[in-house]
Amino acid sequence: MQLLALVFKRRVRIFIMLVLLGLSAGGIHVWLLVMINKTLNGLMEGEKANLAFLLSALGLLLIYLVLNRVLSGITIRFSQQIVHDIRMQLIRSGLRSGYHDMKEKQELLYVAVTKDVLAVSHAALSSIVLVTAIVTVIGCLIYLAYLSFIVLIFIALVAFSGVGIFMLGSRTNLKYLQNARESEDVLFHHIRQVIDGFREIKINPAKGDALVEGPLQEESLRNYENASKGFTGYYNNNLISQFLFYVALISLLFLGGTWLNIPAPVLMSCIIVTLYLVGPLESIAGLMPDLGAGNIAAVRLDDLLRSFEENEKPVTEQVLPPLQHLEYQSVRFEYRVSETGFSLGPIDFELKKGEVVFIYGGNGSGKTTLLHIVLGLLQAQEGKLFLNGEEIVSGEIPNTLFAPVFSDFHLFDRLYGIGVIDKERANRYLKLFELEDKISIETDRFSSLKLSTGQRKRLAFIAILLENRPVLLLDEWAADQDPAFRAKFYLKIIPILKEEGFTILAITHDDKYYERADSLYRMESGALIKEK
C-alpha cells in the first residue's frame, strides 16, 4: 500500500510508537469488557459487586483515557508533520526541476500541496484509529472463543461474509474515487482560467459564462458523480455488513437457546461481546473511504515526486571571476514538437562588461527563446559559450551571472536571497526610480506592493539591482512606463547603471532610443542580425 510507504519512511519511530499505543488502548478496551462481563455474570448468580472491581475498572478507565489522550495528541502532531514534510519535499523537488518541467506541472503541484497531502494526513490519522479498532475486534473474538467456540465460529463466518462483500465492492468504489481525484486536476485548471482571466471575462462576460457553464461545470459534475458513487458504494457495503451482523445477532439469540443449547449466562455474555463488536467494526468500515482516498493521493504524490526527481537540474552557486566578456558561438535550438517546429540560430553574439545591448524583432521571431537560452532555462542543442575566453558547458551556465525582469515578471513580497540589504543604496534606487514617496524597504521586505503595473516593474528592477549580479536582462521592461519615465530610463538610468559596472541586455521596441545602445541586434525568424 503506497500510503504506508509514504508515511512510514518519514517518521518510522513515531509511527511504531503510535501503533504500540493503539495496541495498548485496544487491549485495555477489551480488558474492560471482560471485567464488566464477569461482574454481570456474578450479579446474575447472586454475587455482589465489590470495591476491588470498582477501583480496578476506574483505574483501567483512567489509563485508557490517558493513553487515548496521549495517542490523539501524538497522532495529530504526526499527521500535521506529514503534511509539512511532504509539502516541503514537493516544493523543494519542484525548485530543483527544469524550468519547463515545472511550468507543465504547476497545476499538479498546487493540487498536490493543497489537497493530496491533506488526504494522506487524514488517512494517517485513520490508520492509527484502525489499529485500535482491529485490536479491539481481535480481543473480542478471542474472548468469544473463551466463552463459546461455537459462537465464535458463527460470528466469524458472518464477519468474513461481511468483509468479503465489503472488499468486492471496494474495488469499484475505489475506482470511482480515483476518477473523482483525476477530474479535480482538470477542474482546477478551469478554475485557474476563471481567476487568471477574470479581467478578460469582465470585458466579455459571455466568455466567462461559456467557460463556467461549459467545461468547468461538466468537470465539476463528473467529479460529483464519481465521488458520490464512490462514497455511496462504501456506505451501502457498510450497511449490508451491518445488516448481516444484526441478522447474526438475532439468529444467535434464537439458535443459542434452542438448537445449540448454550447456557443462558454464557449466551448473554456472548451477546454483550457481539454488541460490543459493532462499534469497532463500524469504525473500521467507516475508515475505508479515507484510507482509499489517502492511498490514491499517496500514489499521485509519489508519482509527482519521482517525476520531479527524474528531471532534477540542481543549481549550485558558483564563484565567478569578474565578468569581462561573454560570447555565444553558433548557438542553435529547435522546439522538437513537430517537423515544422520553430528553430533558432545559428546565433553569434557577445556581451562585454559595462556594455548596453538592445535586441528588437517582431512577435514570434525568437527573442524570448534566446533570452531563455542565455539564462539557461532552455539548453541549446548546439553551440558554445565562453566566459572571459574559457568555455562553459551549455546547461551549466552560472546562475550567479544574470538578474532578469521578465515581461510577465513576478514581484516577490521580500528581497529573498540577498542577505544584508544596503539601505543607503536601496533608498538611492527608490529615489532614482521615483518610488521614495510610495514605499520604503523595511529590513528585507517592501512596505507595500499596492502599486501600478509600471511602478511594480520599477520595484522588480530595484530588487534585481540589489542582487548585485553583473548582467541585467530586461524583457520589454519600459513598455509599461509612462513616456516621461521611459525617457528617463533610457537617457539617465541606463548610463548610471553602466557607470556602476552593470552589463545590460534588453529586449525593446523603443526605436527612438536605439542609439543609446552600444550594440544593436535584430531578431528575425530565429536569426540574430547585428545592426550596430
Secondary structure, DSSP 4 states (H G I P E B T S, - for coil): -HHHHHHHTTSHHHHHHHHHHHHHHHHHHHHHHHHHHHHHHHHHTT----HHHHHHHHHHHHHHHHHHHHHHHHHHHHHHHHHHHHHHHHHHHHHHB-HHHHHHHHHHHHHIIIIIHHHHHHHHHHHHHHHHHHHHHHHHHHHHHHH-HHHHHHHHHHHHHHHHHHHHHHHHHHHHHHHHHHHHHHHHHHHHHHHHTHHHHHH-HHHHHHHIIIIIHHHHHHHHHHHHHHHHHHHHHHHHHHHHHHHHHHHHHHHHTTTS---HHHHHHHHHHHHHHHHHHHHHHHHHHHHHHHHHHHHHHHHHHHHHHHTB--------PPP-EEEEEEEEEE-TTSTT--EEEEEEEEEETT-EEEEEE-TTSSHHHHHHHHHTSS--SEEEEEETTEEE-TT---TTSEEEE-TT----SB-TT--S--HHHHHHHHHHTT-TTT--EETTEES-----HHHHHHHHHHHHHHHT-SEEEEESGGGGS-HHHHHHIIIIIHHHHHHTT-EEEEE---GGGGGG-SEEEEEETTEEEE--
